[in-house]
Amino acid sequence: MVVPALFLLATILPPSIDDWKRTAASTAEAPLPAVAKEFGLTESESATYQSGAKKFHLAAYRLKDVTGAVALEQSLQDPKRKVFRHQNYVFQTLEGTAPRGAIDAYLYPALPKLDRSAAPNLLGYHPAKGRKSGTERLILGPESLRAFEPRIPVAAAGFDFAGELQLAQYMTPEGLATLAVLRYPNHAIAKQQFQALRQVEGATALRQGPLVAMVLPSGKPLSEKTATDLASTVQYKAEVMMDKAPEKPQPNPGKFMMGIFKLCGILLVACFVFGMIFALIRAYGRHWSGRDHEPEMTSLGI
């Protein structure tokens, strides 16, 4: 029997998702609460849905923005539990298999306080080749840095200077390694933090513009060549945006004269066509009236 009071707890998950009916609802606590708080977790809940003999248990997390949702989604990656995201919401299937078609059609359109901003693209600087799936971690502050890569000092990461950090593990010829890409607002801050990051024990760091790529061994130390080769795969491409009004086109005398000639040609053709039409109308009028010639004109001299 479903307790009606449980429905009062639900603020994210609806009473039904297509043919699936909610049979239980409760709050959901994300792993590593301090990290989730740093990501901007504002609300969470879980519910069990059933359709006939089938059922699934779904956890839902609402975050302040899309960036925090991407970070939480990456931190929840688990081969045994499916994790998926919709803007600033993250969902995790705790039991059973969630019907993604029904969720897309019935759950997503009803989500409150949806943040429609763009997702961060820091993972785009990481090469896809050799990357170990499920090891991606977006770091947004000291708590997540201590949880996922404590070898990098918080001061060196430079979160006070709006630094962003993306981690991922790669398989190299010498074993597993962690590639960290740090992005800063400008080149000066990146240069400043690069001096601190290159002091991290066992790390190899390279800088390109506002990006710093660091390689840290996950097991035995890597040779300088292997670490440098992996760090060199991070390529920075500058994007230039100019807030400038479009230039006015310069006048072209040749095009102006060609326009006049074209207009004259169009007028001549129009005069010819209308003249032929008028002549045909006059000829048809004479034939219809039975006259073979124009009526004589009498002129009076006064």
N, C-alpha and C positions, 0 to 999 in steps of 0.2 A: 504494500500500500504506500502511495506517495504522500509524504507529509506536505501540506500546502505551505507551511512556513518556510520550507526549503526554497520555494520559488521566490520568496522575498529576498533571498540572498543574491539572486542572479541579477547582475547589471550588465554583463557582457553577453553571456550565452542565453539564447531565447528558449521558451518552453518547448519549441519543436524546430527541427531542421528538416523540411520536407516531410517525409513519412516517419522520421525518427522522432520519438517523444522522449522528453527528459524524465528520468525516473528518480534522480538524486542530484543534489547540488551542494557544493561546499567551497570553502576558500582553498586556494592553491598557493603553496609557498615555493618560490623558486629556489633552486640550489644556490648556495653562496649568497645569502641575503644582503650582505654588505656590498657585494659586487652588483647585484641586481638594483640596489638602491642608487648606486653610482651611475648605472645605466639609465636611470630615470623611471623605474617601475612605479606606477601609481595605483594599479589595481590588478587583482588576479582572482580567478575562480576556476573551479573544475566541475564537470557534470558528466553524468552517465546517460547515454541515449540508447534507446532500444527500438527495434523495428522487428516484430515477430520474435524469432529465436535469436536474432543477431543483436549485438550491442557493442558499444565502444565507449571508452572513458577519455574525455578531452579536457586538457588544461588550457586556459587562455590567460594571456598577460597583456595588459595595456601599458604602454610607455609614453613618455612625454612627447617624443619625436621619433622620426624614422631612424636616425642614427643610433639611438639607444636600442631600438628594436633589432637592428642588424647585429649589434654587439651581443644582445641577449640570444638571438637566434643562433649565432655561432657558438656561444658558450654552452648551449643546450644540445649540441649535436651528439647523437648517440645512435650507434648502429641498430639498437633494439627498439628505439622509439622514434617515430617519424616527427620531424619538426618542420613547420612551414610558417611563413610570415605574410601578412597583408598590411602594408604601410607601417603604422606604429603598433600593430598587434602581432603577437607571436603565439602560435598554437603548438601544442605537443600532445601526441596521442599516447596516453599512458597505458591503454589496454585496447585490444581489438584493432580494427582498421577503420579509419574515418572515411566516409564517402565524400571525396574531394569535389565531385560534381555538385552534390547537394549543398556543400559548404560554400562553394563559389557562388551558387545561384541564390541561396536563401540566407546564409549567415553574413557574408561580407557586406551586402547592401544595407543590412540593419545595424551595423556596428556604430556606436556613438563616438563622438569626439575623434573623428578620423583625421589624421595628419596626412595631407597629400603632397608634402614636400619630397624632393628627390632623395634617393638613397646615396650614402657616401660611396665614392669610387676608389678608395685607397687600395682595395684588393686588386684593382685593375693593373697596378704596377707590378704585381707578383706574376711571374711566368707560370703558365699552366703545366708545362712539361716538368715532370718529376715531383709535382706537389702531392703530398699525402692527403687524401680527402678526409675531411672531418677535423683537421688540425688548425683550421683558420680561427684566429681570435682577434677581434677588434678591441683595442685597449683604449679606454676613455679617461683613465685617472689612476691614482695610486693604488686603489683597492684591486682593480682588475690587473694591474701590472704585477703586484705582489702575488696574486693568485696564479697567473699564467706564465710569467717570466720574471722571477725575482732577481735574476742575475743582473738586470739592468737597473741601476739606481734611479729612484724617482726624480731626483734633481737633474740627472743627466737626460732623462726623457723629456723634460721641459714642458710639462703640462701647464705650468704657469704662463708660458708663452704661446698658448693655444696649439701645442703640439698634438699630433695624432699618430697613433701607432697601430700597425697591422702585422700580426704574426702568422706564419705558416711554416710547416715542416716539409723538408725536401729530402729525397733519397739521392745521395751523392755517391761517387765511386768509392768513397772512404767511409760511408755510413750515413746515418741520419743527421740532419743539421736543421737548425731553426733560422729562417730568414725573417728579419724584422725590418720593416720599412717605416721610417718616421718622416712625417711631412710637417713643415713649419710655414708660417704666414709669408716669410720672405727669406732672401738669401742670407742676410746678415744674422738672423736668429739661427738659421741652419748651420752657418759657419761657427757660430759661438758654441752651439750644442755638440757639434761634431768633435770639437776638441775634448769635450767631456766623455763622449761616447766611445771614442777610440781608446780611452784608458780602461775600458771594461776588460777584465781579465779573460783571456781566451777568445776575444771577439776580433773580427776583422770588419772594418768600417770603411765605406766609400761615400763620398758626397757628390750629388749632381744637383746644382741649383738649390731649391728649398727641400730637397729630399736627401735623407741619409739612409743608406742600406747597411744593415749589420748582419753578420753571420756568426751564429753561436753553435758550437758542436752539441749534439744531443747525447753523445757518448764519449768516445775517445777523441782527443784533439785532432783537428783537420790540418792538413798541410796548407801553407799560405796560398799556393796555386789553386787548390780546390775551393777554399773559402773565397778567394778573389774572383774566381770564375762564377761562382753562384751570386755574389754581390753585384757583379757586372751585368747580370741579366736584368737588373732594374734600370729602366730607361725613363728619363724625364723628358717630357715634351711640353714646352711652354705654350700657353694659350694666350694670345694677345687680343684684348677687347678694347676698341677705341670708341669713346663717347664723342662722336664727331658728326656734324651735320653733313649730308651728302653734298658734294660739289655741284654747282650749277653747270649744266652743259654749255659749252662754248658755241656761239652761233656759227653756222656753216653756210656761206653764200651759195655754194654749188647746190646744196640740197634745197635751198630756198627757191632758186631759179627752176630747178627740176619740178618743184611743186607747182609753180605758176604754169609751166608748160603742160603739166598733167591736167590742171584745172581747165586750161583753154581747150585742150583736146576733148575733155568730157563735155564742155559746153557746145563745141562744134558738132559732136556726135548727137547730142540732145536736140540741137536745132534741126539737124538733118532729119532725124527720126520724126519729130513733130511736124516738120514740113511735109514729109511724105504722107503722114496720116491726114493732114489737112487737105492735100491734093486728092487723095483717095475719096475723102468725104465729099468734096466738090464734084468729082466725076460721078460718083454714085447718085448724087442729088440731081444732076442734069439728066442722067439716064432714067431715073424714077419719074421725073416731071415730063418726059417726052420732048424736051427741047434739044435741038441739035446745035444751037449757038446761044450765046449770051444775048439777053434782050438789048434792043437798041436804046441808046441813051440820047436824050434831047437836051441840048444845052440852050439856055436862054441868056441872051445878053441884055442886061438891064442897065 
